[in-house]
């Protein structure tokens, strides 16, 4: 295919001109061939006419010669008869005169019958002949030349009419090729007594034949009745060869055929191939008088020489026309297709990005104008689309940047400072997330409020941006709803209701929420379809790894109004909770085997601390997966509930009655405690304020007015913090779920009340409420050490 | 806890002395009730000798302010020590009163 194309003309102009030139050439050549054909026909007709007339003329000439010779002989018969009795010299004179008077006659004899003149003997034949331009005479007959037996003598003797001999080579007389006319002389009784002869050299015949040469390379020849060559340009053949000998030598069947036709007396024209003429024509015609046949042979090339010259001229003209036509065509087509080259250049420019490439100016109203129109439209439309594309790309870039920001925001949502509670000795937490894509659908979170650790782990169905958005919503709902709600099942129910309301994508979240009461170790949890956490608990001296028993709840976001169940266990210090997403258990290696629960449990370290446990697990899963690509987010959260420092340095308690007048007692007690832990004046006043508010709350709410009851307060301090445990046996009352006081309200709007709990939260480091054994237990904690500046 | 009321330079001045805790608050409430009932001029709450105040004390301050506001009278607080000022800050009371 490619090879085929390689030699084809590459430009439209050359291809078109080639086509036109070829067509014109074929037409002209056809015309030339036809013209040539007719020209040759006409030439052939003319030449045939010429040759025929030449042959006719030659025959007439031959007839004339024969007639002249016959007449010359016959005219002398009377004179010979008158001189029969005179001197024999007269015979020599007469024969001499016959020869002299006729240039064709080279010899003449009067041959007498044997013993016509007895004294002359048997042979008497006075004979005059030309030899080397001289006239000679002799007596012809003798014993060696018995003329009486010769044909030229015998035939007229018997027929008694004038006869022409067959051509022969004279051996006794002229020694040349000749023919002889013999005429009988008769006496009164009609008896033949002598034969008068005239020898005619065949040279004249050759001369005649030569004179018929009407073309340079044509020649003539003559045949006798039996095909013997009588005249021919090659002298040696004359009388020595027949046409059949020549045909035999040349192995030319055509020539043989022509020979037969000629000796049979036909006249015609034949084509023949001759070695020295090439293609040739032979015209032949019989000579009626003698039965001979003559022929003109001429070379076809010479024959058509003029025709060939004319043809050559025509050919040159045709070639010139073709060259001119080709040039003109290329010019014209180039001019017509010139705009195409500009279009090509413009297209190349457009391809390189210049959409405003200049187009050729089209003045004609033809296809070029249509092309121009189409091109303009294309240019405009591409420009428009490029602009749109640019806009889309800009938008895409903006979206990508925004997604990057989203990813950053998402990362910021996860706790990232570890250890998160360096001051606490009861809790040790480590969490980490490895997203499979830039933004992940896993979430975990934890924070401590009122001495309760709120924590969660979850996995949003799907991955990428949509999952991350849902994750952000879930995480923010967890934070917001858990702020005023200590029960995991209520937090999950509310998250579920909110997320089920507007969930067009029907995305759901498997979510585990736990609330660990740090002072007591009571763990409340609710599992919405998430992988059950592993709990590592102390059993005597050994550690036991088990899955935390979880109820079957549906994932969050599937169905609003679902009643989630809550479970509760009590854990002892030294217990570890390991939470994870299915990115861990369903991590695949290259053989598509899953990491699985068993490997996870196996890899779970029992005493490496939260960070150690997490990192060892990550190492184990990486060793398992090897180079396989991480297919899902991998999130782990390890919570170690550690043994608190039990080293109590100071302890003091007091029991108050349900009466505000007891407050000064409280005041004295708090002052003593503060002095014992070396608090300064300001902090002491703050502790007084916090304790008073807490106790007054109990008096106001747990014990309705007038109800008798005790309030037991115990203060305990280790080397880190001071804690007050306030217990009463009144009605269940949790001060921590009171609404926050809005401190920005004006005097008129400000409600009288709610200030107490607000002050406690502000003054203490932590506040924790528990209802335990029909007691309200409120624990307040304050860090020891230097007084810290309060937020203003 | 001792509460003294005086008229000075067109101000009604209330002097608080000692600990204004919950047990003292009902007596103080009774002591300032005449002022609340009959506000004649701008009021100065002089806390120079106040050692302590709890939320029940703050509520008394708030009730005086709520009575003065409709009469377009000002309530000023004078001589508050730093520890008490922190309590006012925590509760947002620092935004409600004017300080002398």
Interface residues (C-beta under 8 A of the other chain):
Chain A: X660 X661 X662 X663 X664 X667 X681 X682 X685 X686 X688 X689 X692 X693 X696 X741 X742 X743 X744 X745 X746 X747 X748 X750 X752 X753 X755 X756 X758 X759 X762 X763 X790 X792
Chain B: X19 X21 X22 X23 X26 X52 X54 X55 X56 X58 X59 X62 X63 X65 X66 X69 X82 X83 X86 X87 X89 X90 X91 X92 X95 X96
